[in-house]
Amino acid sequence: MGKARLLIVEDDFDISNMLKIYFTGLGYDVDVAPRGGEALEKTRHVMPHLIVLDIMLPDINGYDVCRALRTNTRTSHIPVIFLTQKDERSDKLQGLELGADDYITKPFDIDELKLRVQNAIARSERESLTDPQSGLPAGRLIEDQLRRMIRQKDWAFMDVRVNYFEPFKDVYGFIAANDVLRFTGMVLGEVVDEFGSQEDFIGHAGGDNFVVITKEASASAIRSRLKTRFDSEIATHYNFMDRQQGFILAPDETGAMEQTPLMSLAVGMVSPSTDVFSDIREITELAAESRRHDASTASAR
């Protein structure tokens, strides 16, 4: 997997800086937010795999930050470890009732915090809650959203796939490929924020495959903007020569080199206004068929 991303929400600079240095040295990608409002804003743009959250913050307290995370469809899955000077049983219970995954009291043992962070991230991935590359909801959480969605009337489901991702990974390597997945998740989040709502859902089904659940009225605008944003920005992941020629030379199934176009997005979309669904499998199959049609139409141009 790529580097796990941590968000440290702590207004004490000495503590936050120490944690950033320590966890960066362990191979984590660490970001810091000194205020609760800034932490919520950061999670909207780059999804962390885990949040270490101080309770006593200068603007809104950690409980309110955790409550906001848990009531937002797109951030409800992120593991949270509370970090606080309080050691009262009632404070711990309040944090756990809000959905915190763990609780550690200052002054803390850094090795203990490391183990709690590792265990929370591993548990989340083991239970198919998050994708290890993007940090977005995965497996079981996607299925839960589909089961909830199928009982409702106003929704659209999008199957989103990165075209020519595997040839890119073969040529540029795993690290560059993981950067593309992270970039795709970021674009999905920003476009859904622009045209959708906080109730919309973004998931990572695995590999180069993502899903979006939104209101039907927002779906077409989100789909169009996703494709244009991706097309206009993906070239930065290629070297100058490949950008200029508009393709890469990648091995085919026989090992021979062939011209492969730059990556793009294929987006399939279904809704209850166009089809009748009896189970979630039919939703995903029809959306995948729509996405394959979108990909074939684009390649034929």
C-alpha positions as CSV (number, residue, x, y, z in Angstrom):
1,M,0.0,0.0,0.0
2,G,1.0,3.6,-0.3
3,K,1.8,5.8,2.8
4,A,-1.0,5.9,5.3
5,R,-2.1,9.5,5.9
6,L,-2.5,10.8,9.4
7,L,-4.2,14.1,10.4
8,I,-3.0,15.5,13.7
9,V,-5.5,17.9,15.2
10,E,-3.6,19.7,18.0
11,D,-3.2,23.4,18.9
12,D,0.0,22.8,20.9
13,F,2.7,23.3,18.3
14,D,5.4,21.4,20.3
15,I,3.1,18.3,20.5
16,S,1.9,18.5,16.9
17,N,5.4,19.0,15.6
18,M,6.8,16.2,17.6
19,L,4.0,13.8,16.4
20,K,4.6,14.9,12.8
21,I,8.3,14.3,12.9
22,Y,7.9,11.0,14.7
23,F,5.2,9.5,12.4
24,T,6.8,10.9,9.3
25,G,9.9,9.0,10.3
26,L,7.8,5.8,10.5
27,G,6.7,6.3,6.9
28,Y,3.4,8.0,7.4
29,D,2.2,11.0,5.4
30,V,1.3,13.5,8.2
31,D,-0.7,16.7,8.0
32,V,-1.4,19.0,11.0
33,A,-4.4,21.2,11.8
34,P,-4.3,23.5,14.9
35,R,-8.1,24.1,14.8
36,G,-11.1,21.9,14.5
37,G,-12.6,23.9,11.6
38,E,-9.4,23.6,9.7
39,A,-9.4,19.8,10.3
40,L,-12.9,19.5,8.9
41,E,-11.8,21.5,5.8
42,K,-8.7,19.3,5.3
43,T,-10.7,16.1,5.4
44,R,-12.9,17.5,2.6
45,H,-9.9,17.7,0.2
46,V,-7.6,14.9,1.2
47,M,-9.0,11.9,3.1
48,P,-6.8,10.8,6.0
49,H,-6.6,7.1,7.0
50,L,-6.8,8.2,10.7
51,I,-7.2,11.3,12.8
52,V,-5.5,12.0,16.1
53,L,-7.8,14.5,17.6
54,D,-7.2,16.7,20.7
55,I,-10.4,17.5,22.6
56,M,-9.4,21.0,23.8
57,L,-9.1,23.1,20.7
58,P,-9.3,27.0,20.4
59,D,-12.4,27.1,18.1
60,I,-14.6,24.0,18.4
61,N,-13.9,21.1,20.8
62,G,-12.8,17.7,19.6
63,Y,-16.2,16.2,20.5
64,D,-17.9,18.6,18.0
65,V,-15.3,17.8,15.4
66,C,-15.9,14.0,15.9
67,R,-19.7,14.6,15.7
68,A,-19.3,16.4,12.4
69,L,-17.1,13.7,11.0
70,R,-19.5,10.9,12.0
71,T,-22.6,12.7,10.7
72,N,-21.1,13.3,7.3
73,T,-21.5,10.4,4.8
74,R,-18.1,10.9,3.3
75,T,-16.1,11.1,6.6
76,S,-18.1,8.8,8.9
77,H,-15.7,5.9,8.4
78,I,-12.4,7.6,9.4
79,P,-10.9,6.1,12.6
80,V,-10.5,8.7,15.3
81,I,-8.2,8.6,18.3
82,F,-8.9,11.2,21.0
83,L,-5.8,12.9,22.6
84,T,-6.5,14.8,25.7
85,Q,-5.3,15.9,29.2
86,K,-8.6,14.8,30.7
87,D,-8.7,11.4,32.4
88,E,-12.3,11.3,33.7
89,R,-14.4,8.2,32.9
90,S,-17.3,10.4,31.7
91,D,-15.0,12.2,29.1
92,K,-13.8,8.9,27.7
93,L,-17.4,7.6,27.5
94,Q,-18.5,10.8,25.7
95,G,-15.8,10.3,23.1
96,L,-16.6,6.7,22.6
97,E,-20.3,7.4,22.3
98,L,-19.6,9.8,19.5
99,G,-17.8,7.0,17.6
100,A,-14.2,7.5,18.5
101,D,-12.1,4.4,18.0
102,D,-9.7,5.0,20.9
103,Y,-8.6,7.4,23.6
104,I,-5.2,8.2,25.0
105,T,-4.4,10.7,27.8
106,K,-1.6,13.2,28.0
107,P,1.2,12.8,28.9
108,F,1.2,9.8,26.6
109,D,3.7,7.1,25.7
110,I,4.6,7.6,22.1
111,D,5.1,3.9,21.5
112,E,1.7,3.2,22.8
113,L,0.1,5.8,20.5
114,K,2.0,4.3,17.6
115,L,0.5,0.9,18.3
116,R,-3.0,2.3,18.7
117,V,-2.6,4.1,15.3
118,Q,-1.3,1.0,13.6
119,N,-4.1,-1.2,15.1
120,A,-6.9,1.2,14.2
121,I,-5.7,1.5,10.6
122,A,-5.2,-2.2,10.2
123,R,-8.6,-2.9,11.8
124,S,-10.3,-0.5,9.3
125,E,-8.6,-2.2,6.3
126,R,-9.2,-5.7,7.7
127,E,-12.9,-5.0,8.0
128,S,-13.0,-3.7,4.5
129,L,-13.9,-0.2,5.7
130,T,-11.3,1.8,3.8
131,D,-9.1,1.3,0.8
132,P,-5.4,1.3,1.7
133,Q,-4.4,3.6,-1.2
134,S,-7.0,6.3,-1.2
135,G,-8.4,6.1,2.4
136,L,-11.9,6.2,0.9
137,P,-14.7,3.9,2.0
138,A,-14.4,0.4,0.5
139,G,-16.1,-3.0,0.4
140,R,-18.6,-3.3,3.2
141,L,-19.2,0.4,3.5
142,I,-20.0,0.6,-0.2
143,E,-22.4,-2.3,0.1
144,D,-24.1,-0.7,3.1
145,Q,-24.6,2.5,1.1
146,L,-26.1,0.5,-1.8
147,R,-28.5,-1.3,0.4
148,R,-29.6,2.0,2.0
149,M,-29.9,3.7,-1.4
150,I,-32.0,1.0,-3.1
151,R,-34.8,1.6,-0.6
152,Q,-35.0,5.3,-1.7
153,K,-36.2,7.0,-4.8
154,D,-34.0,10.0,-5.6
155,W,-30.5,8.8,-6.3
156,A,-28.0,8.2,-9.0
157,F,-25.1,5.6,-8.9
158,M,-21.9,6.2,-10.8
159,D,-19.3,3.6,-11.6
160,V,-16.0,5.5,-12.3
161,R,-12.9,3.9,-13.7
162,V,-9.5,5.2,-14.7
163,N,-8.9,4.2,-18.3
164,Y,-5.3,2.9,-19.2
165,F,-4.3,2.9,-15.5
166,E,-2.6,-0.5,-15.6
167,P,-0.3,0.4,-18.6
168,F,0.6,3.6,-16.7
169,K,1.4,1.6,-13.6
170,D,3.6,-0.8,-15.7
171,V,5.6,2.1,-17.1
172,Y,5.7,4.6,-14.2
173,G,5.6,2.2,-11.2
174,F,3.5,1.7,-8.1
175,I,4.3,5.0,-6.3
176,A,3.2,7.0,-9.3
177,A,0.2,4.8,-9.7
178,N,-0.8,5.4,-6.1
179,D,-0.4,9.1,-6.6
180,V,-3.0,8.9,-9.5
181,L,-5.4,7.0,-7.2
182,R,-5.0,9.7,-4.5
183,F,-5.4,12.4,-7.2
184,T,-8.6,10.8,-8.5
185,G,-10.1,10.6,-5.0
186,M,-9.3,14.3,-4.5
187,V,-10.9,15.3,-7.8
188,L,-14.0,13.2,-6.9
189,G,-14.3,14.9,-3.5
190,E,-13.9,18.4,-4.9
191,V,-16.4,17.9,-7.8
192,V,-19.0,16.4,-5.5
193,D,-18.5,19.3,-3.1
194,E,-19.0,21.7,-6.1
195,F,-22.2,20.1,-7.5
196,G,-23.5,17.7,-4.9
197,S,-24.0,17.8,-1.1
198,Q,-22.4,16.5,2.1
199,E,-24.9,13.6,2.0
200,D,-23.3,12.3,-1.2
201,F,-21.1,9.2,-1.0
202,I,-17.7,8.5,-2.6
203,G,-16.2,5.1,-2.4
204,H,-13.2,3.2,-3.7
205,A,-14.2,-0.2,-5.0
206,G,-10.6,-1.3,-5.5
207,G,-7.8,-0.7,-8.0
208,D,-8.8,1.9,-10.5
209,N,-12.5,1.7,-9.8
210,F,-14.5,4.3,-7.7
211,V,-18.1,4.9,-7.0
212,V,-20.3,8.0,-6.4
213,I,-23.8,8.1,-5.0
214,T,-25.6,11.4,-5.4
215,K,-29.0,12.9,-6.1
216,E,-30.2,12.4,-9.6
217,A,-30.5,16.1,-10.3
218,S,-26.8,16.5,-9.5
219,A,-25.5,13.5,-11.4
220,S,-25.1,14.8,-14.9
221,A,-23.2,17.9,-13.8
222,I,-20.9,15.8,-11.6
223,R,-20.2,13.3,-14.4
224,S,-19.4,16.0,-16.9
225,R,-17.2,18.0,-14.5
226,L,-15.3,14.9,-13.4
227,K,-14.3,14.0,-16.9
228,T,-13.2,17.5,-17.9
229,R,-11.3,18.0,-14.6
230,F,-9.5,14.7,-14.9
231,D,-8.6,15.2,-18.6
232,S,-7.3,18.7,-17.9
233,E,-5.1,17.8,-14.9
234,I,-4.0,14.1,-15.4
235,A,-1.2,15.1,-17.8
236,T,0.9,16.4,-14.8
237,H,1.4,12.8,-13.8
238,Y,3.4,12.1,-17.0
239,N,6.8,13.2,-18.1
240,F,7.3,16.0,-20.6
241,M,7.8,13.8,-23.6
242,D,4.7,11.6,-23.0
243,R,2.7,14.7,-22.4
244,Q,3.8,16.2,-25.7
245,Q,3.2,13.1,-27.8
246,G,-0.1,12.3,-26.0
247,F,0.6,8.6,-25.4
248,I,3.0,6.2,-23.7
249,L,4.8,3.1,-24.9
250,A,3.6,0.2,-22.7
251,P,3.9,-3.6,-23.1
252,D,0.9,-5.5,-24.4
253,E,0.0,-9.0,-23.4
254,T,2.8,-10.5,-25.5
255,G,5.4,-8.0,-24.2
256,A,5.5,-6.0,-27.4
257,M,5.5,-2.2,-27.0
258,E,2.4,-0.4,-28.2
259,Q,1.1,3.2,-28.0
260,T,-1.3,3.6,-25.1
261,P,-3.4,6.8,-24.7
262,L,-3.0,9.0,-21.6
263,M,-5.4,8.2,-18.8
264,S,-9.0,9.4,-18.8
265,L,-12.2,8.6,-16.8
266,A,-15.0,6.3,-17.9
267,V,-18.2,7.0,-16.0
268,G,-21.3,4.8,-16.0
269,M,-24.5,6.1,-14.4
270,V,-27.8,4.5,-13.4
271,S,-30.9,5.7,-11.5
272,P,-34.4,4.5,-10.6
273,S,-35.9,6.8,-13.2
274,T,-34.4,4.8,-16.0
275,D,-34.3,1.3,-14.6
276,V,-36.0,-0.9,-12.1
277,F,-33.7,-2.7,-9.6
278,S,-34.5,-5.7,-7.4
279,D,-31.1,-6.0,-5.7
280,I,-27.8,-4.1,-5.4
281,R,-26.1,-6.6,-7.8
282,E,-28.3,-5.3,-10.7
283,I,-27.3,-1.7,-9.8
284,T,-23.6,-2.4,-10.0
285,E,-23.9,-4.6,-13.1
286,L,-25.9,-2.1,-15.1
287,A,-23.6,0.8,-14.0
288,A,-20.5,-1.2,-15.1
289,E,-22.2,-1.9,-18.4
290,S,-22.9,1.9,-18.8
291,R,-19.3,2.6,-17.9
292,R,-17.9,0.2,-20.4
293,H,-20.1,1.8,-23.1
294,D,-18.7,5.2,-22.1
295,A,-15.1,3.9,-22.4
296,S,-15.7,2.3,-25.8
297,T,-17.4,5.5,-27.1
298,A,-14.5,7.6,-26.0
299,S,-11.9,5.2,-27.6
300,A,-13.8,5.3,-30.9
301,R,-13.5,9.0,-31.2
